[in-house]
Structure formats: C-alpha cells, structure tokens
C-alpha cells in the first residue's frame, strides 16, 4: 500500500505543479500582458474580448499567488492511514 500511495502522491504532485505552470505561462507572461492591452484601432467586439481577457488575466494572477502559497504548505502531505 505504501507503493500505491507513493505513486498517487507523485502523480498528484506532478499534475498540480504542471497546471500551476501552465496557468502562469498562459496568464502571467509578457506575451499575455501584451495581448491584454487595449487597441483603439481594433473593432468593438475585439476590444471587448481583450477587456475580458485582461480581467481574467488579472484575476488569475491574484489567485495564483494564493494557490502557490497553499500548495507549498500542503504538497508534502502524509498518508491518511
């Protein structure tokens, strides 16, 4: 049973860390910040989409701080039995 826990913990840890990195790559890079800049030359619908992305990017950037803090405190969890 120890081996099953070790495997599950390894897979779970990798899953969380990969997805935190994916979110960081998608929403906190300079490319994402540039994509969230308003451009008055674009159509209204495009500007609306940019504004929605900017809001989502800002929200996710704030959430990532808490997520990383919580994950760093809990990633070394022990067996529940």
C-alpha positions, -999 to 999 in steps of 0.1 A, spaced: 0 0 0 29 23 6 39 20 -31 4 29 -42 4 60 -20 39 70 -33 27 66 -69 -6 85 -63 13 113 -44 38 116 -73 11 118 -99 -9 142 -79 20 165 -72 31 165 -109 -5 172 -120 -8 203 -97 27 216 -105 22 212 -142 -11 230 -141 2 259 -120 30 263 -145 5 262 -174 -16 289 -158 15 310 -152 26 306 -188 -8 314 -202 -17 344 -180 14 360 -164 39 361 -192 48 393 -211 30 378 -241 -2 376 -221 2 411 -207 7 424 -243 -24 405 -255 -44 422 -228 -36 458 -239 -64 478 -254 -60 489 -290 -84 516 -302 -78 506 -338 -95 472 -333 -132 465 -337 -155 469 -307 -160 431 -305 -123 425 -304 -118 452 -278 -145 436 -257 -127 402 -259 -94 419 -250 -110 435 -220 -125 402 -208 -91 385 -212 -74 414 -193 -99 409 -164 -94 372 -164 -56 376 -165 -56 400 -136 -79 377 -116 -59 346 -123 -27 364 -115 -41 372 -80 -54 337 -75 -21 321 -84 -4 338 -55 -28 322 -30 -27 289 -49 11 287 -49 11 296 -12 -15 270 -3 2 243 -25 36 249 -9 21 243 25 3 212 15 23 194 -12 42 173 14 11 156 27 13 123 45 -6 91 41 -41 94 56 -38 59 72 
